[in-house]
Amino acid sequence: MRVLLCVKMEGVSQITSYRELWSAFPEFCETGRPAATADTLAAINGLRAGGATSITVCQLDGAMPEPVIDLEALPDSAGWAPKEEVFRYAVLQQEFDALFMLGWQARCGTPDAFMSHTEGINLRVAIDGKPVTDVHINAWRTRLPLLGVVGDAALETQLDGALEGVPFLAVKKSSSRTEATPLYSEEKSSAAIEAFASWCVHNAAKRSPLPIPERFVLSMSMPPRIADLVDGEHELRRTSPAIVAKSVTDWWYEAEPAIAAAMQASFSPLRNASDEAERRRVLEEWATMREPEWLT
């Protein structure tokens, strides 16, 4: 079984502060990246023990161009591939048999959930009027059987709809939007992730690609100034000052470019930061922002 291991940082077990998530802060290199590396190695060990024949690690943090793990620490049994090389439909279908997701967070607007977000800054995504998580979106992107998800406990109840029944391991609990508390010690977290990943591979036959409607309405909610940037792009149309939407029949040709446009627009304040101090200011402002569940 060829497994794609998709890694994010917000749901990494031992990361407790938003300052560990981004290289603009010293905590990223001091504790954030080592914590993400430890969880990734535990997942690799578990996937391999469960019977995975190949493992490719891919990072899915849109605001983080640098690798979130120490690539030199990766064992020979796992490879690394940038998102741009992996996340193309033809590549996904030809190169991988299953998906495992490590380090994931609750969706945008979840009260007091550690760095909750969906795809971008102050951005929300809904399918047929129901808000979805990054896990939904990336599972639909890959069209691979989702073996399991590891992350923040606040995410668990949001794995609904097409994700109903997908195995989930909570490794941390949100204290607030800016802080979280590990559920286990570092050693026990690694052991739990390894055991969970192994179990997920052993039970892979029970998993299948997530179903998605043949036709659905994709809607995205964001501050009006960001909606201004995407109105008219990829057939998105304004339905209110803060919402753009379109009817979709094909994920990769219709939904994917629309979501990517909204994500890039949402990150424009970060992308346009003039220096590192301004970048830190934007990130701190985002971390302390109380994002509503849905803007209209």
GILIN-V302117 format. One record per run of one state. SS is the DSSP state (H for helix, E for strand, L for the rest). FROM is the first residue (numbers start at 0). TO is the last residue. Records with the same first field share a line. If there is no record, write none. Layout:
# GILIN-V302117
SS = FROM-TO + FROM-TO
This chain:
# GILIN-V302117
L = 0-0 + 7-15 + 20-25 + 50-52 + 59-69 + 73-76 + 80-81 + 86-87 + 95-96 + 104-122 + 127-128 + 131-132 + 142-143 + 158-159 + 163-166 + 174-177 + 182-184 + 202-202 + 206-214 + 221-222 + 230-231 + 235-235 + 240-241 + 248-249 + 266-266 + 271-274 + 287-295
E = 1-6 + 16-16 + 53-58 + 77-79 + 97-103 + 123-126 + 129-130 + 144-151 + 167-173 + 178-181 + 215-220 + 236-239 + 242-247
H = 17-19 + 26-49 + 70-72 + 82-85 + 88-94 + 133-141 + 152-157 + 160-162 + 185-201 + 203-205 + 223-229 + 232-234 + 250-265 + 267-270 + 275-286
